[in-house]
Amino acid sequence: MDLSKFDDIRPYFDSEVHPAVERIAASPFIKDIAAFLKITDKEELRKILLSCNSVDDFQDRIMASVVSLILKNTADKVVFNGLHYFDANRTHVIITNHRDIVLDSAIIQLILHNNKIKTTEMAVGDNLISSQFIEDIARSNKMIKVIRTTSPREVYATSKILSEYIRYKVAGQRSSIWIAQRNGRTKDGVDLTEQGLLKMLDMSGSGDFVKDMEVLDILPVAISYEYEPCDAFKTHELYVSRRQKYIKGEDEDYNSILTGLTQWKGNIHLEFTEPVLPKEVEYCAQFTKNERFQELAKIIDKQIHHSYKLWPNNYISADLLAEETVSSSTVPSASGGSIKGKYSAHYTSEQKSHFEEYAAKQLSTLDGDAAELREIFLGIYANPVISQEQ
């Protein structure tokens, strides 16, 4: 295989890391990174950077510290279960739900790093790699550049190369790879795997669906934030999308990244689930070509939905939506009194009051119909409850 075709998308080789960190160290942004890491002398950070001669060095000496500090400043606890399903002697395609642009994959890498497990490579859209400085950081940190294009011909060509690269790495037992279940974050709280992702993975196969999928050893992971990253931004986008095609602002991705990194997230939970079983792939194979991807997506979604950690905020939102639906109805309640929430056993009155205050604060930043914005905001938190019950 001619590996040079992967040069534009692959992470840096170890031999390319030192030249990259030299460029990073020479950047005027180095003072901002030093300030964030609470390193008073930027020359000290430069020395740490210039000591990196491999991807592992960069992840160990720079990225682990950065991600740990972000979580220390913006989260209570990060809890994970099921790491035993991530077999250190095998490689996987890790497919997760997608809630935060940067942190979804970054937290997984930190968990693996802290548990002495080889980190994965990560598929990231090239729309987020806006400069040489960002590209040097990303590709030194095992990031695969996913080319976003609008031409159908280019989409096919770049998807095929990405598919070949993932298969080369995973089926060849060279590296595990993380990829989100969809293009773009889940906005409404309903985590669904795009069939296009699974079709892309299959593009590089031999034509034997069962064998081609089995060697990728898909391992679903559910990521759950107590406080949804960018919940106000997502509410705004959904509100506008109900009226017209939503067009991103010039700096919107940057603002979403920054908000996701700095906004308070409360508790964070990750559940590594059992890899998709051979018998499940064989079940999917009996369907027509399009249907088999639908069935495989359902299997992945079910594992993510049922493993998703539900917080009091999720249950509170589900009850608030139900209460407001009833109160807006012209039909009086049978009891004539207040309605006790279906999920009230999952939270306290204090937690409910706190979340309502939080929701009101977030919604106060948005313009539009207040009732509709509130309904959308609560839906972001309530929909995981509905998904888990289906």
Sequence and secondary structure as in RCSB ss.txt:
>XXXX:A:sequence
MDLSKFDDIRPYFDSEVHPAVERIAASPFIKDIAAFLKITDKEELRKILLSCNSVDDFQDRIMASVVSLILKNTA
DKVVFNGLHYFDANRTHVIITNHRDIVLDSAIIQLILHNNKIKTTEMAVGDNLISSQFIEDIARSNKMIKVIRTT
SPREVYATSKILSEYIRYKVAGQRSSIWIAQRNGRTKDGVDLTEQGLLKMLDMSGSGDFVKDMEVLDILPVAISY
EYEPCDAFKTHELYVSRRQKYIKGEDEDYNSILTGLTQWKGNIHLEFTEPVLPKEVEYCAQFTKNERFQELAKII
DKQIHHSYKLWPNNYISADLLAEETVSSSTVPSASGGSIKGKYSAHYTSEQKSHFEEYAAKQLSTLDGDAAELRE
IFLGIYANPVISQEQ
>XXXX:A:secstr
  GGGGTTTS   HHHHHHHHHHHHHSTTHHHHHHHTT S HHHHHHHHHT  SHHHHIIIIIHHHHHHHHHHHE
EEEEEE GGGS TTS  EEEE   STTHHHHHHHHHHHHTT    EEEEEGGG  SHHHHHHHHHTTEEEE   S
 HHHHHHHHHHHHHHHHHHHTTTS  EEEESSSS  SSS     HHHHHHHHTTS S HHHHHHTT EEEEEEEE
SS TTHHHHHHHHHHHTTS     TTHHHHHHHHHHHS  EEEEEEE     HHHHHHHHTS HHHHHHHHHHHH
HHHHHHH    HHHHHHHHHHHHHHHHTSSS  SSSS    TTGGGS HHHHHHHHHHHHHHHTT  S HHHHHH
HHHHHHHHHHHHHH 
